[in-house]
């Protein structure tokens, strides 16, 4: 919900991914800095979360307030070190290289 839409085509976002051997290594995008649009997206994500989608983003009022004050345009990218290690070691599953796997609560 944080990627900025392409100005002349809102169905697309300003983002890229570097895929190597079928695995996402890098993810980058321009940050959405429109507070109204971002609030609508975050509220939709919050509804999804409350409906049981634990992967959905939560509503972040502090972030939205920062946008309202006029957060400047921003962009960035992130590299998945765990994914890079999996690629270099030719691991079949990313779980083989994660030092501290995320634990999910018991259902």
PADO-107930 format. One record per atom (N, C-alpha, C): z, x, y; atom name; chain; residue in three letters. Coordinates in Angstrom, 1 decimal. Layout:
       pz       px       py   name   chain   resn
        Z        X        Y     CA       A    ala
...
END
This chain:
       pz       px       py   name   chain   resn
      0.0      0.8     -1.2      N       A    unk
      0.0      0.0      0.0     CA       A    unk
      0.0      0.8      1.3      C       A    unk
      0.0      2.2      1.2      N       A    unk
      0.1      3.0      2.3     CA       A    unk
     -1.2      3.6      2.8      C       A    unk
     -2.3      3.4      2.1      N       A    unk
     -3.6      4.0      2.5     CA       A    unk
     -4.3      3.1      3.6      C       A    unk
     -4.8      3.8      4.5      N       A    unk
     -5.5      3.2      5.7     CA       A    unk
     -6.9      2.6      5.2      C       A    unk
     -7.2      1.4      5.6      N       A    unk
     -8.6      0.9      5.3     CA       A    unk
     -9.7      1.6      6.1      C       A    unk
    -10.9      1.7      5.5      N       A    unk
    -12.0      2.2      6.2     CA       A    unk
    -12.3      1.3      7.4      C       A    unk
    -12.5      1.8      8.6      N       A    unk
    -12.7      1.0      9.8     CA       A    unk
    -13.8     -0.1      9.6      C       A    unk
    -14.9      0.3      9.2      N       A    unk
    -16.0     -0.7      9.1     CA       A    unk
    -16.2     -1.4      7.7      C       A    unk
    -15.2     -1.1      6.8      N       A    unk
    -15.2     -1.8      5.5     CA       A    unk
    -13.8     -1.9      5.0      C       A    unk
    -13.1     -2.9      5.3      N       A    unk
    -11.7     -3.0      4.9     CA       A    unk
    -11.4     -3.2      3.4      C       A    unk
    -12.5     -3.3      2.7      N       A    unk
    -12.4     -3.4      1.2     CA       A    unk
    -12.2     -2.0      0.6      C       A    unk
    -12.4     -1.0      1.4      N       A    unk
    -12.3      0.4      1.0     CA       A    unk
    -11.1      1.1      1.7      C       A    unk
    -10.5      2.1      1.1      N       A    unk
     -9.5      2.9      1.8     CA       A    unk
     -9.9      4.3      2.0      C       A    unk
     -9.3      5.0      3.0      N       A    unk
     -9.5      6.4      3.3     CA       A    unk
     -8.7      7.2      2.3      C       A    unk
     -9.2      7.5      1.2      N       A    unk
     -8.4      8.2      0.2     CA       A    unk
     -9.3      9.0     -0.8      C       A    unk
     -8.8     10.0     -1.4      N       A    unk
     -9.5     10.7     -2.5     CA       A    unk
     -8.6     11.1     -3.6      C       A    unk
     -9.2     11.4     -4.7      N       A    unk
     -8.5     11.9     -5.8     CA       A    unk
     -9.3     13.1     -6.4      C       A    unk
     -8.6     14.1     -6.9      N       A    unk
     -9.3     15.2     -7.6     CA       A    unk
     -8.9     14.9     -9.1      C       A    unk
    -10.0     14.7     -9.9      N       A    unk
     -9.8     14.4    -11.3     CA       A    unk
    -10.4     15.6    -12.1      C       A    unk
     -9.6     16.2    -13.0      N       A    unk
    -10.0     17.3    -13.8     CA       A    unk
     -9.8     16.9    -15.2      C       A    unk
    -10.8     16.9    -16.0      N       A    unk
    -10.7     16.6    -17.5     CA       A    unk
    -10.1     15.3    -17.7      C       A    unk
    -10.4     14.3    -16.8      N       A    unk
     -9.9     12.9    -17.0     CA       A    unk
     -8.5     12.7    -16.4      C       A    unk
     -7.9     13.7    -15.8      N       A    unk
     -6.5     13.6    -15.3     CA       A    unk
     -6.5     13.8    -13.8      C       A    unk
     -5.8     12.9    -13.1      N       A    unk
     -5.6     13.0    -11.7     CA       A    unk
     -4.7     14.2    -11.4      C       A    unk
     -5.2     15.2    -10.6      N       A    unk
     -4.4     16.3    -10.2     CA       A    unk
     -4.0     16.2     -8.8      C       A    unk
     -4.8     15.8     -7.9      N       A    unk
     -4.5     15.6     -6.5     CA       A    unk
     -4.8     14.2     -6.0      C       A    unk
     -4.0     13.7     -5.1      N       A    unk
     -4.1     12.4     -4.5     CA       A    unk
     -3.9     12.5     -3.0      C       A    unk
     -4.9     12.1     -2.2      N       A    unk
     -4.7     12.2     -0.8     CA       A    unk
     -5.2     11.0     -0.1      C       A    unk
     -4.7     10.7      1.1      N       A    unk
     -5.1      9.5      1.8     CA       A    unk
     -4.7      9.6      3.3      C       A    unk
     -5.4      8.8      4.1      N       A    unk
     -4.9      8.6      5.5     CA       A    unk
     -3.9      7.5      5.5      C       A    unk
     -2.8      7.8      6.2      N       A    unk
     -1.7      6.8      6.3     CA       A    unk
     -2.0      5.6      7.1      C       A    unk
     -1.7      4.4      6.6      N       A    unk
     -1.9      3.2      7.4     CA       A    unk
     -0.8      3.2      8.5      C       A    unk
     -1.1      3.1      9.7      N       A    unk
     -0.1      3.1     10.8     CA       A    unk
     -0.2      1.9     11.7      C       A    unk
     -0.7      0.8     11.1      N       A    unk
     -0.7     -0.5     11.8     CA       A    unk
      0.5     -1.3     11.2      C       A    unk
      1.5     -1.5     12.1      N       A    unk
      2.8     -2.1     11.6     CA       A    unk
      2.6     -3.5     11.1      C       A    unk
      1.7     -4.3     11.6      N       A    unk
      1.5     -5.7     11.1     CA       A    unk
      0.8     -5.7      9.8      C       A    unk
     -0.2     -4.9      9.6      N       A    unk
     -0.9     -4.8      8.3     CA       A    unk
      0.1     -4.2      7.3      C       A    unk
      0.8     -3.2      7.6      N       A    unk
      1.7     -2.5      6.7     CA       A    unk
      2.8     -3.5      6.3      C       A    unk
      3.4     -4.3      7.2      N       A    unk
      4.4     -5.3      6.8     CA       A    unk
      3.9     -6.3      5.8      C       A    unk
      2.6     -6.8      6.1      N       A    unk
      2.1     -7.7      5.1     CA       A    unk
      1.9     -7.1      3.7      C       A    unk
      1.5     -5.9      3.7      N       A    unk
      1.3     -5.2      2.4     CA       A    unk
      2.7     -5.0      1.7      C       A    unk
      3.7     -4.5      2.5      N       A    unk
      5.0     -4.3      1.9     CA       A    unk
      5.6     -5.6      1.4      C       A    unk
      5.4     -6.7      2.2      N       A    unk
      6.0     -7.9      1.8     CA       A    unk
      5.4     -8.4      0.5      C       A    unk
      4.1     -8.2      0.3      N       A    unk
      3.4     -8.5     -1.0     CA       A    unk
      3.9     -7.7     -2.1      C       A    unk
      4.2     -6.4     -1.8      N       A    unk
      4.7     -5.5     -2.9     CA       A    unk
      6.1     -5.9     -3.2      C       A    unk
      6.9     -6.3     -2.2      N       A    unk
      8.3     -6.8     -2.5     CA       A    unk
      8.3     -8.1     -3.4      C       A    unk
      7.3     -9.0     -3.1      N       A    unk
      7.2    -10.2     -3.9     CA       A    unk
      6.9     -9.8     -5.4      C       A    unk
      6.0     -8.8     -5.6      N       A    unk
      5.6     -8.4     -6.9     CA       A    unk
      6.8     -7.7     -7.6      C       A    unk
      7.6     -7.0     -6.8      N       A    unk
      8.8     -6.3     -7.4     CA       A    unk
      9.8     -7.4     -7.9      C       A    unk
     10.0     -8.4     -7.0      N       A    unk
     11.0     -9.5     -7.4     CA       A    unk
     10.5    -10.3     -8.5      C       A    unk
      9.2    -10.3     -8.7      N       A    unk
      8.6    -11.1     -9.9     CA       A    unk
      8.6    -10.3    -11.2      C       A    unk
      9.2     -9.1    -11.1      N       A    unk
      9.4     -8.3    -12.3     CA       A    unk
      8.5     -7.0    -12.4      C       A    unk
      7.7     -6.7    -11.4      N       A    unk
      6.9     -5.5    -11.4     CA       A    unk
      7.7     -4.4    -10.9      C       A    unk
      8.3     -3.6    -11.7      N       A    unk
      9.2     -2.5    -11.3     CA       A    unk
      8.5     -1.3    -10.7      C       A    unk
      7.1     -1.3    -10.8      N       A    unk
      6.3     -0.3    -10.2     CA       A    unk
      5.9     -0.5     -8.8      C       A    unk
      6.1     -1.8     -8.3      N       A    unk
      5.8     -2.2     -7.0     CA       A    unk
      6.7     -1.5     -6.0      C       A    unk
      6.2     -1.2     -4.8      N       A    unk
      7.0     -0.6     -3.7     CA       A    unk
      7.9     -1.6     -3.1      C       A    unk
      9.0     -1.1     -2.6      N       A    unk
     10.0     -2.0     -2.0     CA       A    unk
      9.8     -2.0     -0.5      C       A    unk
     10.3     -3.1      0.1      N       A    unk
     10.2     -3.3      1.6     CA       A    unk
     11.1     -2.3      2.3      C       A    unk
     10.5     -1.5      3.2      N       A    unk
     11.3     -0.5      3.9     CA       A    unk
     11.3     -0.8      5.4      C       A    unk
     12.3     -1.4      5.9      N       A    unk
     12.4     -1.8      7.3     CA       A    unk
     12.5     -0.6      8.2      C       A    unk
     13.1      0.4      7.8      N       A    unk
     13.2      1.6      8.7     CA       A    unk
     11.8      2.2      8.9      C       A    unk
     11.0      2.3      7.9      N       A    unk
      9.6      2.8      8.0     CA       A    unk
      8.8      1.8      8.9      C       A    unk
      8.9      0.5      8.7      N       A    unk
      8.2     -0.4      9.5     CA       A    unk
      8.6     -0.3     11.0      C       A    unk
      9.9     -0.1     11.2      N       A    unk
     10.4      0.1     12.6     CA       A    unk
      9.7      1.3     13.2      C       A    unk
      9.6      2.4     12.5      N       A    unk
      9.0      3.6     13.0     CA       A    unk
      7.5      3.3     13.3      C       A    unk
      6.9      2.6     12.5      N       A    unk
      5.5      2.2     12.8     CA       A    unk
      5.4      1.4     14.1      C       A    unk
      6.3      0.5     14.3      N       A    unk
      6.3     -0.3     15.5     CA       A    unk
      6.6      0.5     16.8      C       A    unk
      7.3      1.6     16.6      N       A    unk
      7.5      2.5     17.8     CA       A    unk
      6.3      3.3     18.1      C       A    unk
      5.3      3.3     17.2      N       A    unk
      4.1      4.1     17.4     CA       A    unk
      3.9      5.3     16.6      C       A    unk
      4.1      5.3     15.3      N       A    unk
      3.8      6.5     14.5     CA       A    unk
      2.4      6.9     14.7      C       A    unk
      2.2      8.2     15.0      N       A    unk
      0.8      8.7     15.2     CA       A    unk
      0.0      8.7     13.9      C       A    unk
     -1.3      8.8     14.0      N       A    unk
     -2.1      8.9     12.7     CA       A    unk
     -1.7     10.1     11.9      C       A    unk
     -1.7      9.9     10.6      N       A    unk
     -1.2     10.9      9.7     CA       A    unk
     -2.0     10.8      8.4      C       A    unk
     -2.1     12.0      7.7      N       A    unk
     -2.8     12.0      6.4     CA       A    unk
     -2.1     13.1      5.6      C       A    unk
     -2.4     13.1      4.3      N       A    unk
     -1.8     14.1      3.5     CA       A    unk
     -2.3     14.0      2.1      C       A    unk
     -1.9     15.0      1.3      N       A    unk
     -2.3     15.0     -0.1     CA       A    unk
     -1.1     15.6     -0.9      C       A    unk
     -1.1     15.2     -2.1      N       A    unk
      0.0     15.7     -3.0     CA       A    unk
     -0.7     16.2     -4.3      C       A    unk
     -0.1     17.2     -4.8      N       A    unk
     -0.6     17.8     -6.1     CA       A    unk
      0.5     17.5     -7.2      C       A    unk
      0.0     17.1     -8.3      N       A    unk
      1.0     16.8     -9.4     CA       A    unk
      1.1     18.1    -10.2      C       A    unk
      2.2     18.9     -9.9      N       A    unk
      2.5     20.1    -10.6     CA       A    unk
      2.6     19.9    -12.1      C       A    unk
      3.2     18.8    -12.5      N       A    unk
      3.3     18.5    -13.9     CA       A    unk
      1.9     18.3    -14.5      C       A    unk
      1.1     17.7    -13.8      N       A    unk
     -0.3     17.5    -14.3     CA       A    unk
     -1.1     18.8    -14.4      C       A    unk
     -0.9     19.6    -13.4      N       A    unk
     -1.6     20.9    -13.3     CA       A    unk
     -1.1     21.8    -14.5      C       A    unk
      0.2     21.7    -14.8      N       A    unk
      0.7     22.5    -16.0     CA       A    unk
      0.2     21.9    -17.3      C       A    unk
      0.1     20.6    -17.4      N       A    unk
     -0.5     20.0    -18.6     CA       A    unk
     -1.9     20.4    -18.8      C       A    unk
     -2.7     20.5    -17.7      N       A    unk
     -4.1     20.9    -17.7     CA       A    unk
     -4.2     22.4    -18.2      C       A    unk
     -3.4     23.3    -17.6      N       A    unk
     -3.5     24.7    -17.9     CA       A    unk
     -3.0     25.0    -19.3      C       A    unk
     -2.0     24.2    -19.8      N       A    unk
     -1.5     24.5    -21.1     CA       A    unk
     -2.2     23.7    -22.2      C       A    unk
     -3.2     22.9    -21.7      N       A    unk
     -4.0     22.1    -22.7     CA       A    unk
     -3.1     21.1    -23.5      C       A    unk
     -2.1     20.6    -22.8      N       A    unk
     -1.2     19.6    -23.4     CA       A    unk
     -1.9     18.3    -23.7      C       A    unk
     -1.6     17.6    -24.8      N       A    unk
     -2.2     16.4    -25.1     CA       A    unk
     -1.6     15.2    -24.3      C       A    unk
     -0.3     15.4    -23.9      N       A    unk
      0.4     14.3    -23.3     CA       A    unk
      1.3     15.0    -22.2      C       A    unk
      1.3     14.4    -21.0      N       A    unk
      2.0     14.9    -19.9     CA       A    unk
      3.5     15.0    -20.2      C       A    unk
      4.0     14.2    -21.1      N       A    unk
      5.4     14.2    -21.4     CA       A    unk
      5.8     15.5    -22.1      C       A    unk
      4.8     16.3    -22.6      N       A    unk
      5.1     17.6    -23.2     CA       A    unk
      5.5     18.6    -22.2      C       A    unk
      5.2     18.4    -20.9      N       A    unk
      5.5     19.4    -19.9     CA       A    unk
      6.5     18.9    -18.8      C       A    unk
      6.9     17.7    -18.8      N       A    unk
      7.9     17.2    -17.9     CA       A    unk
      9.3     17.7    -18.2      C       A    unk
      9.9     18.4    -17.3      N       A    unk
     11.3     18.9    -17.6     CA       A    unk
     12.3     17.9    -17.6      C       A    unk
     12.2     16.9    -16.7      N       A    unk
     13.2     15.8    -16.6     CA       A    unk
     12.5     14.5    -16.5      C       A    unk
     12.2     13.9    -17.6      N       A    unk
     11.5     12.6    -17.6     CA       A    unk
     12.3     11.5    -17.0      C       A    unk
     11.6     10.6    -16.4      N       A    unk
     12.2      9.4    -15.8     CA       A    unk
     12.8      8.5    -16.9      C       A    unk
     14.0      8.2    -16.8      N       A    unk
     14.7      7.3    -17.7     CA       A    unk
     14.6      5.8    -17.2      C       A    unk
     14.2      4.9    -18.0      N       A    unk
     14.1      3.5    -17.7     CA       A    unk
     15.3      2.8    -18.2      C       A    unk
     15.8      1.8    -17.5      N       A    unk
     17.0      1.1    -18.0     CA       A    unk
     16.6      0.3    -19.3      C       A    unk
     17.6      0.2    -20.2      N       A    unk
     17.4     -0.6    -21.4     CA       A    unk
     17.3     -2.0    -21.0      C       A    unk
     16.3     -2.7    -21.7      N       A    unk
     16.1     -4.1    -21.4     CA       A    unk
     17.1     -5.0    -22.2      C       A    unk
END
